[in-house]
Amino acid sequence: MLELFKAIGLGLVVILPLANPLTTVALFLGLAGNMNSVERNQQSLMASIYVFAIMMVAWYAGQLVMSTFGISIPGLRIAGGLIVAFIGFRMLFPTQKAHESPEASSKSEELSREPTANIAFVPLAMPSTAGPGTIAMIISTASTVPQSSSEFPDWVITVAPPLVFLSVSVILWACLRSSGAIMRLVGKGGIEAISRLMGFLLVCMGVQFVINGVLEIISTYQ
């Protein structure tokens, strides 16, 4: 059981900076201003369910997508690293706020015409939480696990991913349900500071992915 908790903790450390629930909280508050508490709670629950479903599909169907399109593991590592690093740079040096993104703008227009519009899938679940960087990370990890000599036993590798995705979804749900309290406690400045710290971590992770991909290509042709 200790190894299972260790694997879940490692997965959360890798995915949470990409998912960045606090950014989703700011986006949620910007879009759900006209909703009552029942509608907010429903949107929070649906967004968490969508995030879990997206991550599960990426984990279990990622290798099928790679084999279908002939994508190699080093290629996926490099592409995923570039995406993660790009997202990290955008978080470090933001050009627009979360609620000013194109997805949020289109949803704001939709909400002005139809107050009960669904914001759970777009933009809360995708691309705010389970965006391209998160999906690339999950597919890359799922593709490299069978080839790598893992320190974890097989049953942990089988059980841990769904529990990690479930934990991320529960954390997102809790953050959205208590979004008002989080904003009052942390403030916009605190969310920006945390977002930039996570952005720096993502840049480091992305660069390391690219390095690993290049080294893997070099070792293949030696």
Number of C-alpha atoms within 10 A of each C-alpha: 7 7 14 17 14 14 21 22 14 13 19 19 12 17 21 17 21 26 26 20 23 24 21 23 26 22 21 25 17 15 19 19 10 14 16 9 11 9 14 20 16 13 24 26 19 19 26 25 19 20 27 22 18 18 25 18 13 21 22 15 13 21 17 13 13 16 10 9 8 10 12 13 19 21 17 21 27 21 20 26 28 20 20 27 25 18 22 27 17 17 25 21 11 15 10 10 13 21 20 14 15 11 17 22 15 13 20 20 12 15 18 11 10 11 14 13 16 18 24 21 20 17 27 31 26 19 18 26 31 25 19 17 26 25 24 22 25 23 26 26 16 19 21 15 11 11 8 8 9 11 10 12 11 10 9 17 19 10 13 20 21 17 18 22 23 19 18 24 26 17 15 29 22 15 18 28 19 14 20 15 12 18 17 9 10 14 14 14 10 14 18 19 15 18 23 19 15 20 26 20 19 27 23 15 18 26 18 17 24 21 16 16 22 16 12 15 15 10 9 9 6 5
